[in-house]
Amino acid sequence: MRKHPPSPFIAAIRTLGCAVLLLFTAGCWNGDVSNIRLGDISLGTQLIDLKRALEDEAISPEEYDAAKAKLIAAYAICESEENGDG
């Protein structure tokens, strides 16, 4: 497979995916200063979007695996904090 620079669309999708991931991981921090939440975007929806980015070749399989693991870990942290476990 020949490597070529990503199209502007692919670059935009990749940037959007990184921004969503950053917001999601920062969105459940429950520190002393503030409580920021991303909203009602479910883990399932985020994983579907991530899978679509992989299928559209916006991210590599390695990036997909890393981002998926981070999403699941962040979701688990948020769930435990909401349940009073953390």
C-alpha positions in Angstrom: 0.0 0.0 0.0 1.4 3.3 -1.1 1.7 6.1 1.6 0.4 9.5 0.6 -0.5 12.6 2.5 -4.0 12.6 4.0 -6.7 14.6 2.2 -8.0 17.7 3.9 -11.1 15.8 4.9 -9.1 13.0 6.5 -7.0 15.5 8.3 -10.1 17.3 9.6 -11.6 14.0 10.8 -8.4 13.1 12.6 -8.3 16.5 14.2 -12.0 16.3 15.3 -11.4 12.8 16.7 -8.4 14.0 18.8 -10.5 17.0 20.0 -13.4 14.7 21.0 -11.0 12.3 22.8 -9.4 15.2 24.6 -12.7 16.7 25.6 -14.0 13.3 26.8 -11.0 12.5 28.9 -11.0 16.0 30.4 -14.8 16.1 30.7 -15.1 13.7 33.6 -12.4 15.2 35.8 -14.0 16.0 39.2 -11.4 18.2 40.7 -11.6 21.0 43.3 -11.8 23.7 40.7 -14.7 22.6 38.5 -16.7 19.7 37.1 -16.6 19.6 33.3 -18.8 17.2 31.4 -18.9 16.4 27.7 -22.6 15.9 27.6 -24.8 13.0 26.6 -22.4 11.4 24.1 -22.4 7.7 25.1 -19.4 5.4 25.1 -21.1 3.4 22.3 -21.5 6.4 20.1 -17.9 7.4 20.6 -16.7 3.9 19.8 -18.8 3.8 16.7 -17.3 7.1 15.6 -13.8 5.8 16.3 -14.5 2.6 14.3 -15.8 4.7 11.4 -12.6 6.8 11.5 -10.6 3.5 11.2 -12.7 2.3 8.3 -12.3 5.6 6.5 -8.5 5.3 7.1 -8.5 8.5 9.1 -6.6 6.7 11.8 -4.3 3.7 11.8 -5.2 0.4 13.5 -2.6 1.3 16.2 -4.2 4.7 16.8 -7.6 3.0 16.9 -6.5 0.5 19.5 -4.9 3.1 21.7 -7.9 5.5 21.4 -10.4 2.7 22.1 -8.5 1.7 25.2 -8.4 5.3 26.5 -12.1 5.8 25.9 -13.0 2.6 27.8 -10.6 3.5 30.6 -12.0 7.1 30.9 -15.5 5.8 30.8 -14.7 3.3 33.6 -13.2 6.2 35.7 -16.3 8.4 35.2 -18.6 5.5 36.1 -16.8 4.7 39.3 -16.8 8.4 40.3 -20.5 8.7 39.6 -21.2 5.6 41.7 -19.0 6.9 44.5 -16.4 4.2 44.0 -13.5 6.6 43.2 
